[in-house]
């Protein structure tokens, strides 16, 4: 059975293998059912897919029974393939949201079934959309803290996102691997972020850089949806992927603590596309997207250097 080696190594280091999948990924007695959200056009046939993984190495579970339900009624019973996948074909008739539930009976009769939700967001091609990253953008920490605990949301982000969702369909696009999708959805709900499809990288996509993964996903999406207007992230690679696909980029810049790193941050912004807005927090994200405000890269660079000079007037010499 194939596994997720990078994630498995982290699991083994963090939890010595025993119960790692439960603690780090929200598995049920070592079994994790991942449900993968979908964006669809009206009358477009899409695949509603899950994958069953188990153990500290998150190995594929083949030939296991899976039930798909909608509104509590079973719509399909099937079995997983050699990579642990099971799916059904769905054709939404009109704009709206559909939620499927999937469940996998436990391998151990005394265990509990693994469950997953799969959201199908059906939108018209011209509906306005906004793409948002997770780590260091909505999440006030990195992946390690997500796996090991319950990190805070970036200050002001839930409230701003709620207002953005009144105008835009929100697409949560992250390079996190698919086994982190269930925990990502739980965290977003717990912090009251608006509903929206959560798109994580597949095993094949995960080996590529974050920039390539996001650029590839956006190229496919913008080929079907012509009004994906904004992208919010925290890395230069986010900005490059958004810019390459015609999105107006909003880059969240969290100032470092010491003068050397502040100056390095300022220099790093030289690589940003010229039309990128470099913002200091979620209030400024809102001003860009909903208020038409502009926060030029040069202004952020100047602010970072001035902050460094206040802390170290000798400029590190």
N, C-alpha and C positions, 0 to 999 in steps of 0.2 A: 504494500500500500504506500502511495506517495504521501509526503508530509510537507509541512511548512518549516524548513530547517531554521531560518532566521528567528522566527517566532518561538520555535521549540527551544532553541538555545537560551533565549531570554527567559522562557518559562522555567527551564531547569536551573538557571542561575538564581532566579528570584525565589523559587519555591522548592528547590531540590527535587522536582519532579512530582512529588506526592500532592495530588489535588491541584496541580498548577492550572489546568484548563478551567476548573471551576472558579478559582480565585482570580485569575487574570482575565478570562474571557467570558465569564458568566455561564459556563457550561453546567449541565445538569448531570451529576455523577459521572463526570468525565466525558460527556457527550455534548457536542455543540452543533446545533442546527442553525445554519446561516441562511437568511432570506434576503434576496438581492432586489432592491427597488428598481423601478423601470419608469422611463419617460416615454409616453406614446402619443401619437397623433390620433384623432378620431378615425375609427374604422381601420386602424393599422394593427396587424397581428403582431403580438410581442410574446416573448417567452417569460413566463413566471417561474423563477428558478430558485432552488434551495440546494445546499450542500451539507451533508452529514459528516462530521469529523469527530474523532475521539482520541483520548489519551494525551499525555504530555507532549507528544510529537504531532498532535492534530492530524492523525492519519485518516485517509479517505475510508469511508465505510460503504463497501459495495453490497449490493443485493439486500438492502434493508428496506422494509416497508415504509412508505410515506403516504400520508393522507393530506390532501389539499381541501380546505373548507372556505366557504364564503357565506357570511352572515350565519355562521353556525351549521351550515349544511355542507355535507361532503360533495365536492364536485369532481374529484378524481382520486383514485387509489392506484399507486404505482410502486416501483422499487427503484432504488438508487443504482446508477451505473458503476463502472469500474473506478471512477473518480469521486464517487459519493454524491453525484448530482441526480436530482429528479426535477421534472418540470411539467408544465402544462402550457398550452397555447391559449392566449386570451385576446379578444378583439373588442376593445371598448368602443361603444357606439357614439359617444358624445363627450364633450369636455367634462371633467370631474375627477374625483379620487375614488379608487377602489382598493380595498384592503383584503388580501387573502391571508388565511392562517394555514400553516403547515405544521404537522406533528409527526414525530417518529417514535413508535413504541420502543421502550428501552430494551437493550440486549439482555439485561438482568431483569427477570420478572418482578423483582422486588423494587426496582427503580422507578423513577418518574419519567414520563415522556418528555423528550426535547421538543420545544416549540419555537416557531418563528413567525413574524409578520412580514408580508411583502406588500409594499405600497406601489400601486400603479397610478402615476399621475398623468392623466390624459389632458393635453393642452392643444389649442390651435397653434398653427405654425407662427402666427404673429403675436402670440401672448408675450408680454414683457417678462423677462427672467433675470435673476441675479445669482451668480455663482459665488459661494463662500467656502473658504478653507476652514479647517477645524483647529489644529494644533497651533498655538501661539497667535491665533486669530480670534476664534470664539473661546477656546480653552486657554486659561491663564497658566499654561505649563506645556510640557512636551509629552511624548508618548509614554515614557517611563512612568510618570505620575498618573497617567490615565490607567495604565495596567495595574498599578499597585494601590491606587486609592480613588478618591472622588474629588478631582481638582475643581477649583472655582471657575466660573465663567469670567471672561474679560469684563471689567467694570462697564456697565451701561449696555453691554451687547444684547442681552435678552429683550430689553425695552426697545432698542433701536430696531432689532430684527423683527419684532412684532409690527412695528410701523412700516418697515419695508415690505413685509408680507401682505399688506393691504393693497399694494400696487404691483408687486412682483411675485412670480413663482420662485421660491427659493430652492436652489440646487446645492446640496452639501457635497462638495467634491474634495476628496482627500486621498492622499497616497497610502493611507493606512491599508494594510492587507485585509482581505475579505473576512478572515476570522474575527476581526475587530468590529465588524459592522453591527452585530447585536449589541455589544456594549456601547458603541457610539450612539445608537438609537436610544438606548436607555438613558444615557447621560443627557442627550438633547432634550428628551421629554422631562427629565428631572429638573432641568434648569429653565423650563418653560419656553424653550425656543419653538418657533412655529414649525408646523409639519412641512416636510418637503422630502423629495427623494434623497437618500444617502447613497452616494456612489463611492465605493472603495475599489482598490486595485485587485485584479485577479492574480493568481499565482504567476502567470506568465507576464503580466504587467508589472508586478512588484519588483522584478529584477531590473527594470529600467529605472532611470532617474525620475524624480517627481515631475520635473519639467516635461520630459517626453511623455510620461503617462497622462498628465493633465492636458497637454497639447493634443494628443491623439484622441482623448475622450471629447474634448471640445470641438475638434474638427468634425467628428461624427455628429455631435449634437447640433452644431451650427449649420450643418448641411440639411437638417430637418426643421430646425426652429430658428427663424431669422431674427428674433428680437431678444437674444441673450445679450443684454446690454452692459452689465457691470460684472466685474470680478474683484473680490476682496480677498487679500492674502497677506502674508507677512514676509515672504522670501522673494528675492530677485527672480528666482526660477518661476514663482507664481506669476509675477509681472510679465515675464517673457512669454509664458504660455498663454496668458490672457491676451496680451498684445498681438501675438501671432494669429489669434483667431478673432480679432476685431472687437474685443471687449474693452470698455473703458476701465482702466486698472486703478484700484484704490489700494495702496500699500500701507499697512499698519506698521509703524516704526516705534518700537518700545526702546527708549533711550537706555543705554548701558550705564553702569554705575561709575566707572572710573574714566579719567580723561583720555587715556590711551585708546580704550575701546570706543569712546565717543567719537574720536577723530577717525578711527578706522570705519565706524559706521558711516560717517559723513563721506569718506572716500568711496566706500562701497556703493553708495547711491549713484555714483557717476555712471554705472552700467545700466541704469534704468531707462526705459523708453521715455522720450521727452514729455509725452502727454500724461505720464503717470502722476496721480495725486498721492503725495506722501503725507500721511496723517498721523497725529499723535494719540488718537483714541477714537472711540466709537461715536462720540458727539460729532467729530469732524467727518467720519464716514457718512453719517446721516446728512450733514450739510452738503457733501458732494452729490450723493445719490438723489436726495429728495429736494435739496435747496439750490442745486446748481453751483455750489461753491467750488473754489479751486484752491489747492494747496500744492504749489509747485515744488518740485524736487529741490531746487536751489534754496528755497526758503527753509526747508527742513535741514539741509546741509548747514546753512548758516546758524540755525538754532542749535544744532548739535555741537558745532565748533565753539559757539559762544558759551554754551554750558560747560564744555571742557575747559575753556579759558578761565571761567569763574572759579572752577575747582583748582585748576593748575595754571596760574597766570604766566608761568615760565614755559608753558607749552611743552612740558615733559622733558626739558633740557636739563 
